[in-house]
Each structure stands twice: as structure tokens, then as C-alpha cells.
Amino acid sequence: MNDLLTLPWETADDASPIAARMAAWAAREVIEQRYEPGMLLTEADLAEAQKASRTPAREAMLQLERWRLVRLVPKKGAIVTTVTGEERRDLLAVRAMFEIDAVHALSADAEVMEALAADLQFLLGRQREALSGDSSLDFASSDYAFHARIIRSGRNAVTDELLSTIGPRLARLTYQAVIDLPSALEDLFADHEQLTECACQGDSPRFTRLVRQHIDHGHFQQNRTR
């Protein structure tokens, strides 16, 4: 399963550089809204929370900005960003475009299809566990890995780079979606089962329709139900 991408807080461990561990920890805090949008976050805050010096905290803050989870403010610290409607729309449109292109380009190579099917079934299993365990972050993490795996089946090195950069932001979108409308979780999972079937059959036209419906149902219907 070398084609599976993970998010920073899933891979950071004691062997990771302290700045990477701090950035991963802070990213999770932002996504789970313990650091709320608009909140001022300082290097001293990070250093104290992680019992580290301000030098790695400064590096961690720069990484958080690269992930667009914070906006640096000179001589003050960083402001936790707010997810706007435009950002949600644009990020999901880019993800959908990458997925559709990847499925369209899938060859009839049985080995490629078999590996994709195995990985997606594994990720569906993770999502089932998240549903039964009522873990919104675990579901958001496996949601990112699921869509990223489909995208990576297209074997485009540039999209791989972009996926790593926007991963925390995509996970943040999914986390917020399921927090805002918990009933959407089952629908998202059911969509993933259908998307798996279409992708593994190379059914590009149906996949295209379903992935757009999936985004609309999972990320925008809450705006219509309030």
C-alpha cells in the first residue's frame, strides 16, 4: 500500500524532527477546532504546549502557514484561518478534477486495477471503524487517503506534490462537514462504496457524475438545511 498518503499527525512520531511534530500536533488542534478560527497563536504558545524551544516552534508555524491553516502576522504570531465558502468550493473542485482525470486515464492493466481495489477496500474498512467508533477526525483522515489514492492512480508526480500540501485543508473540510451535519457521514461512506466500484471498473462517465454529487451532498447540503 505504498500509494496511500497520510496526514501529518498520523505519521509524526518520536523519531520525527521536533518542528515536524509540533506542526502536526498544531494542525490537529486547528482541525478539531481547539484552536478556533480567528484565534491568535504564538510561537510561545506552541513552545509551551509542546515543552520545546521557540526555534522549532518558529519552523512549525511556517509549516502551518504553508498548509494555510494559519496566517502569519509580523511581530504578533499567527491567526488561525477561517474556511470560507470560496475556499471550500475551490479545494473540492480541484480534488474532483484530479480524481476525474485519474479515473479517465486508468488503463485496463489488471494489476493496476487490483492494487487500487485492494487499497480502496482497506480504506473503506478504516472508514467503517471510524463510523462505529464515532471518530470524525479518523473519518476525515481516511476520507483524504481515499480520494488521494484515486488521484494517485493517475501517476502524476505534480499532483502528488499538491496533495501533500493541501491534505490538512481537505481533512479540515471533511471534519467540518461531518461536525456540521453528522447524518452526512453514512451518506459519505455510501458514496465512497459507489465511487470505489466505478473507479475500479474504469467507468469514467459514471464516476464523474457520482463524484460531483458526492461533493454536493457531503459538503454543501448543510447550507441548505439550516
C-alpha contacts under 8 A as a table, 3 or more apart, distances in Angstrom:
res1	aa1	res2	aa2	distance
1	M	4	L	5.83
1	M	119	D	6.42
3	D	149	R	6.36
3	D	152	R	6.82
4	L	119	D	7.64
4	L	145	A	6.20
4	L	148	A	7.38
4	L	149	R	5.76
5	L	145	A	5.52
5	L	148	A	6.70
5	L	149	R	7.16
5	L	164	S	7.77
6	T	10	E	6.33
6	T	11	T	6.96
6	T	141	S	7.47
6	T	144	Y	7.98
6	T	145	A	6.24
7	L	10	E	5.48
7	L	11	T	6.85
7	L	141	S	6.80
7	L	164	S	7.99
7	L	167	G	6.57
7	L	168	P	6.66
8	P	11	T	5.55
8	P	12	A	6.02
8	P	23	A	7.99
8	P	24	A	4.98
8	P	27	A	7.96
8	P	168	P	7.83
9	W	12	A	5.53
9	W	21	R	7.68
9	W	24	A	4.69
9	W	25	W	6.13
9	W	27	A	7.60
9	W	28	R	6.64
12	A	15	A	7.76
12	A	16	S	5.75
12	A	20	A	6.94
12	A	21	R	5.49
12	A	24	A	6.74
13	D	16	S	5.38
13	D	21	R	6.86
14	D	17	P	7.90
14	D	21	R	7.95
16	S	20	A	6.38
16	S	21	R	6.36
17	P	20	A	5.29
17	P	21	R	6.41
18	I	21	R	5.05
18	I	22	M	6.11
18	I	56	P	6.35
19	A	22	M	5.06
19	A	23	A	6.10
19	A	56	P	4.51
19	A	57	A	6.18
19	A	59	E	5.83
19	A	60	A	4.97
20	A	23	A	5.13
20	A	24	A	6.08
20	A	60	A	6.37
21	R	24	A	5.14
21	R	25	W	6.09
22	M	25	W	5.14
22	M	26	A	6.08
22	M	46	L	7.19
22	M	50	Q	6.79
22	M	56	P	7.72
22	M	57	A	6.85
22	M	60	A	5.88
23	A	26	A	5.14
23	A	27	A	5.98
23	A	57	A	7.98
23	A	60	A	4.51
23	A	61	M	6.79
23	A	63	Q	6.43
23	A	64	L	6.20
24	A	27	A	5.11
24	A	28	R	6.40
25	W	28	R	5.31
25	W	29	E	6.39
26	A	29	E	4.91
26	A	30	V	6.22
26	A	46	L	7.64
26	A	64	L	7.85
27	A	30	V	5.14
27	A	31	I	6.18
27	A	64	L	6.81
27	A	69	L	7.15
27	A	168	P	7.24
28	R	31	I	5.06
28	R	32	E	6.01
29	E	32	E	5.30
29	E	33	Q	6.02
29	E	34	R	5.16
29	E	35	Y	5.66
30	V	33	Q	4.90
30	V	34	R	6.00
30	V	35	Y	4.75
30	V	36	E	6.43
30	V	37	P	7.91
30	V	69	L	7.19
30	V	80	V	7.37
31	I	34	R	7.76
31	I	35	Y	7.93
31	I	168	P	7.88
31	I	171	A	7.61
31	I	172	R	5.13
31	I	175	Y	7.15
32	E	35	Y	7.71
32	E	137	L	7.37
32	E	172	R	7.98
32	E	175	Y	7.53
33	Q	36	E	4.86
33	Q	37	P	7.58
35	Y	39	M	6.52
35	Y	80	V	7.08
36	E	39	M	5.60
36	E	80	V	6.61
37	P	79	I	7.52
37	P	80	V	4.86
37	P	81	T	5.30
37	P	82	T	5.00
38	G	79	I	5.57
38	G	80	V	5.12
38	G	81	T	6.18
38	G	82	T	6.81
39	M	79	I	5.56
39	M	80	V	5.42
40	L	77	G	6.66
40	L	78	A	5.62
40	L	79	I	4.66
40	L	80	V	6.53
41	L	45	D	6.43
41	L	46	L	7.69
41	L	77	G	5.73
41	L	78	A	5.12
41	L	79	I	6.10
41	L	80	V	7.08
42	T	45	D	5.07
42	T	46	L	6.58
42	T	76	K	6.98
42	T	77	G	4.39
42	T	78	A	6.18
43	E	46	L	5.20
43	E	47	A	6.04
43	E	54	R	5.91
43	E	57	A	5.30
43	E	58	R	5.89
43	E	61	M	7.13
43	E	77	G	6.55
44	A	47	A	4.99
44	A	48	E	5.96
44	A	54	R	6.31
44	A	57	A	7.57
45	D	48	E	5.30
45	D	49	A	6.07
46	L	49	A	5.15
46	L	50	Q	6.10
46	L	54	R	7.86
46	L	57	A	5.87
47	A	50	Q	5.34
47	A	51	K	5.58
47	A	52	A	4.76
47	A	53	S	5.44
47	A	54	R	5.49
47	A	56	P	7.92
47	A	57	A	5.63
48	E	51	K	4.92
48	E	52	A	6.53
48	E	53	S	7.98
49	A	52	A	7.94
52	A	56	P	7.45
52	A	57	A	7.54
53	S	56	P	6.37
53	S	57	A	6.72
54	R	57	A	4.72
54	R	58	R	6.00
55	T	58	R	5.24
55	T	59	E	6.67
56	P	59	E	4.97
56	P	60	A	6.06
57	A	60	A	4.94
57	A	61	M	6.12
58	R	61	M	5.11
58	R	62	L	6.44
59	E	62	L	5.17
59	E	63	Q	6.44
60	A	63	Q	5.07
60	A	64	L	6.25
61	M	64	L	5.03
61	M	65	E	6.31
61	M	70	V	7.90
61	M	72	L	7.96
61	M	78	A	7.67
62	L	65	E	5.09
62	L	66	R	6.34
63	Q	66	R	4.94
63	Q	67	W	6.34
64	L	67	W	5.07
64	L	68	R	6.26
64	L	69	L	5.51
64	L	70	V	5.88
65	E	68	R	4.70
65	E	69	L	5.83
65	E	70	V	5.00
65	E	71	R	5.82
65	E	72	L	6.83
66	R	69	L	7.71
66	R	165	T	7.30
67	W	70	V	7.78
67	W	165	T	5.92
67	W	166	I	6.27
67	W	167	G	7.97
67	W	168	P	6.61
67	W	169	R	6.85
68	R	71	R	6.91
68	R	81	T	7.18
68	R	169	R	7.27
69	L	80	V	6.04
69	L	81	T	5.49
69	L	168	P	7.99
69	L	169	R	7.16
70	V	78	A	5.81
70	V	79	I	5.32
70	V	80	V	4.30
70	V	81	T	4.98
71	R	78	A	5.24
71	R	79	I	5.12
71	R	80	V	6.41
71	R	81	T	6.33
72	L	77	G	5.94
72	L	78	A	4.13
72	L	79	I	6.38
73	V	76	K	5.57
73	V	77	G	5.39
73	V	78	A	5.26
73	V	79	I	7.07
74	P	77	G	6.61
83	V	87	E	6.31
83	V	88	R	6.79
83	V	173	L	7.82
84	T	87	E	5.18
84	T	88	R	6.31
85	G	88	R	5.16
85	G	89	R	6.15
86	E	89	R	5.10
86	E	90	D	6.06
87	E	90	D	5.14
87	E	91	L	5.96
88	R	91	L	5.40
88	R	92	L	6.13
88	R	173	L	6.91
89	R	92	L	5.47
89	R	93	A	6.04
90	D	93	A	5.08
90	D	94	V	6.21
91	L	94	V	5.23
91	L	95	R	6.26
91	L	170	L	7.20
92	L	95	R	4.98
92	L	96	A	6.03
92	L	170	L	7.84
92	L	215	I	7.12
93	A	96	A	5.13
93	A	97	M	6.09
94	V	97	M	5.07
94	V	98	F	6.25
95	R	98	F	5.23
95	R	99	E	6.21
95	R	147	H	7.82
96	A	99	E	5.06
96	A	100	I	6.02
96	A	211	V	6.69
96	A	212	R	7.16
97	M	100	I	5.26
97	M	101	D	6.11
98	F	101	D	5.24
98	F	102	A	6.13
98	F	151	I	5.76
98	F	159	T	7.53
99	E	102	A	5.08
99	E	103	V	6.22
99	E	147	H	7.21
99	E	150	I	6.03
99	E	151	I	4.72
100	I	103	V	5.29
100	I	104	H	6.02
100	I	204	S	7.02
100	I	207	F	7.20
100	I	208	T	5.86
101	D	104	H	5.08
101	D	105	A	6.16
101	D	151	I	7.92
101	D	154	G	7.28
102	A	105	A	5.14
102	A	106	L	6.24
102	A	150	I	6.86
102	A	151	I	5.42
102	A	152	R	7.27
102	A	153	S	6.07
102	A	154	G	4.11
102	A	155	R	7.84
103	V	106	L	5.13
103	V	150	I	7.28
103	V	151	I	7.72
103	V	153	S	7.53
103	V	154	G	6.97
103	V	199	A	5.89
103	V	202	G	6.14
103	V	203	D	7.63
103	V	204	S	5.80
103	V	207	F	7.76
104	H	202	G	7.09
104	H	203	D	7.93
104	H	204	S	5.24
105	A	154	G	6.22
106	L	153	S	7.10
106	L	154	G	6.48
106	L	202	G	6.38
107	S	112	V	7.77
107	S	202	G	7.87
108	A	112	V	7.95
108	A	113	M	7.43
108	A	202	G	7.84
109	D	112	V	5.41
109	D	113	M	6.41
110	A	113	M	5.13
110	A	114	E	5.97
111	E	114	E	5.04
111	E	115	A	6.20
112	V	115	A	5.29
112	V	116	L	6.24
112	V	153	S	7.96
113	M	116	L	5.09
113	M	117	A	6.06
113	M	200	C	5.76
113	M	201	Q	7.88
114	E	117	A	5.14
114	E	118	A	6.16
114	E	200	C	7.83
115	A	118	A	5.18
115	A	119	D	6.23
116	L	119	D	5.25
116	L	120	L	6.12
116	L	149	R	7.59
116	L	150	I	7.49
116	L	153	S	7.16
116	L	200	C	6.85
117	A	120	L	5.24
117	A	121	Q	6.07
117	A	196	T	7.18
117	A	200	C	5.88
118	A	121	Q	5.23
118	A	122	F	6.21
119	D	122	F	5.04
119	D	123	L	6.28
119	D	149	R	7.65
120	L	123	L	5.01
120	L	124	L	6.10
120	L	146	F	6.34
120	L	149	R	7.44
120	L	196	T	6.53
121	Q	124	L	4.97
121	Q	125	G	6.25
121	Q	196	T	7.87
122	F	125	G	5.08
122	F	126	R	6.53
123	L	126	R	4.95
123	L	127	Q	6.26
123	L	142	S	6.25
123	L	145	A	7.40
123	L	146	F	6.12
124	L	127	Q	4.96
124	L	128	R	6.23
124	L	146	F	7.88
124	L	189	F	7.68
124	L	192	H	7.52
124	L	193	E	7.44
125	G	128	R	5.07
125	G	129	E	6.39
126	R	129	E	5.13
126	R	130	A	6.27
126	R	139	F	7.67
126	R	142	S	6.59
127	Q	130	A	4.93
127	Q	131	L	6.16
127	Q	138	D	7.56
127	Q	139	F	5.48
127	Q	142	S	6.22
127	Q	143	D	7.53
127	Q	189	F	7.23
128	R	131	L	5.06
128	R	132	S	6.25
128	R	189	F	7.98
129	E	132	S	5.16
129	E	133	G	5.93
130	A	133	G	4.99
130	A	134	D	5.77
130	A	135	S	5.09
130	A	136	S	7.05
130	A	138	D	5.67
130	A	139	F	5.30
131	L	134	D	5.08
131	L	135	S	6.57
131	L	136	S	7.90
131	L	139	F	7.13
131	L	185	L	7.53
131	L	186	E	7.88
135	S	138	D	5.35
135	S	139	F	6.30
136	S	139	F	5.12
136	S	140	A	6.10
136	S	175	Y	6.01
136	S	178	V	6.71
136	S	179	I	7.31
137	L	140	A	4.92
137	L	141	S	6.05
137	L	171	A	7.95
137	L	175	Y	6.03
138	D	141	S	5.07
138	D	142	S	6.20
139	F	142	S	5.19
139	F	143	D	5.89
139	F	175	Y	7.85
140	A	143	D	4.91
140	A	144	Y	6.28
140	A	171	A	5.16
140	A	172	R	7.47
140	A	174	T	5.31
140	A	175	Y	5.38
141	S	144	Y	5.26
141	S	145	A	6.41
141	S	171	A	5.94
142	S	145	A	4.89
142	S	146	F	5.94
143	D	146	F	5.04
143	D	147	H	6.36
143	D	171	A	7.44
143	D	174	T	7.55
144	Y	147	H	5.45
144	Y	148	A	5.94
144	Y	167	G	6.81
144	Y	170	L	6.65
144	Y	171	A	5.95
145	A	148	A	5.01
145	A	149	R	5.93
146	F	149	R	5.27
146	F	150	I	6.65
147	H	150	I	5.27
147	H	151	I	6.34
148	A	151	I	4.98
148	A	152	R	6.03
148	A	163	L	6.97
149	R	152	R	5.05
149	R	153	S	6.39
150	I	153	S	5.33
150	I	154	G	7.55
150	I	199	A	7.51
151	I	154	G	5.82
151	I	155	R	7.92
151	I	159	T	7.83
152	R	155	R	5.40
152	R	156	N	6.80
152	R	159	T	7.72
152	R	160	D	6.80
156	N	159	T	5.56
156	N	160	D	6.54
157	A	160	D	5.05
157	A	161	E	6.61
158	V	161	E	5.28
158	V	162	L	6.50
159	T	162	L	4.95
159	T	163	L	5.97
160	D	163	L	5.13
160	D	164	S	6.51
161	E	164	S	5.49
161	E	165	T	6.63
162	L	165	T	5.14
162	L	166	I	6.19
163	L	166	I	5.34
163	L	167	G	5.62
164	S	167	G	5.31
165	T	168	P	7.48
166	I	169	R	5.30
166	I	170	L	6.24
167	G	170	L	5.19
167	G	171	A	6.22
168	P	171	A	5.07
168	P	172	R	6.06
169	R	172	R	4.94
169	R	173	L	6.36
170	L	173	L	5.12
170	L	174	T	6.49
171	A	174	T	5.20
171	A	175	Y	6.06
172	R	175	Y	5.09
172	R	176	Q	6.11
173	L	176	Q	5.25
173	L	177	A	6.12
173	L	219	H	7.74
174	T	177	A	4.96
174	T	178	V	6.29
174	T	219	H	7.42
175	Y	178	V	5.44
175	Y	179	I	6.17
176	Q	179	I	5.05
176	Q	180	D	5.94
177	A	180	D	5.21
177	A	181	L	6.07
177	A	182	P	7.75
177	A	184	A	7.77
177	A	218	G	6.74
177	A	219	H	5.64
177	A	222	Q	7.73
178	V	181	L	5.02
178	V	182	P	4.69
178	V	183	S	7.44
178	V	184	A	6.17
178	V	185	L	6.08
179	I	182	P	5.57
180	D	222	Q	6.95
181	L	184	A	5.67
181	L	185	L	7.96
181	L	222	Q	6.17
182	P	185	L	5.85
183	S	186	E	6.46
183	S	187	D	7.48
184	A	187	D	5.12
184	A	188	L	6.05
184	A	217	H	7.71
184	A	218	G	6.01
185	L	188	L	5.11
185	L	189	F	6.26
185	L	218	G	7.95
186	E	189	F	5.14
186	E	190	A	6.17
187	D	190	A	5.05
187	D	191	D	6.12
187	D	217	H	7.93
187	D	218	G	7.43
188	L	191	D	5.08
188	L	192	H	6.25
188	L	214	H	6.94
188	L	217	H	7.96
188	L	218	G	6.11
189	F	192	H	4.99
189	F	193	E	6.47
190	A	193	E	5.20
190	A	194	Q	6.60
191	D	194	Q	5.17
191	D	195	L	6.08
191	D	210	L	7.56
191	D	214	H	6.20
192	H	195	L	4.93
192	H	196	T	5.99
193	E	196	T	5.16
193	E	197	E	6.44
194	Q	197	E	5.12
194	Q	198	C	6.32
194	Q	210	L	7.83
195	L	198	C	5.12
195	L	199	A	5.97
195	L	207	F	6.14
195	L	210	L	6.84
195	L	211	V	7.07
196	T	199	A	5.23
196	T	200	C	6.02
197	E	200	C	5.39
197	E	201	Q	6.21
198	C	201	Q	5.18
198	C	202	G	6.06
198	C	203	D	5.01
198	C	204	S	7.14
198	C	206	R	6.71
198	C	207	F	5.45
199	A	202	G	5.02
199	A	203	D	6.16
199	A	204	S	7.16
199	A	207	F	6.57
200	C	203	D	7.72
203	D	206	R	5.76
203	D	207	F	6.05
204	S	207	F	5.00
204	S	208	T	6.01
205	P	208	T	5.22
205	P	209	R	6.55
206	R	209	R	5.19
206	R	210	L	6.14
207	F	210	L	5.09
207	F	211	V	5.93
208	T	211	V	5.42
208	T	212	R	6.45
209	R	212	R	5.52
209	R	213	Q	6.36
210	L	213	Q	5.04
210	L	214	H	5.92
211	V	214	H	4.88
211	V	215	I	6.34
212	R	215	I	5.27
212	R	216	D	6.33
213	Q	216	D	5.07
213	Q	217	H	6.00
214	H	217	H	5.29
214	H	218	G	5.87
215	I	218	G	5.27
215	I	219	H	5.55
215	I	220	F	7.21
216	D	219	H	5.64
216	D	220	F	5.09
216	D	221	Q	6.34
217	H	220	F	6.04
217	H	221	Q	5.24
218	G	221	Q	6.52
218	G	222	Q	7.99
219	H	222	Q	7.00
220	F	223	N	5.60
220	F	224	R	7.29
221	Q	224	R	5.18
221	Q	225	T	6.43
222	Q	225	T	5.04
222	Q	226	R	6.38
223	N	226	R	5.87
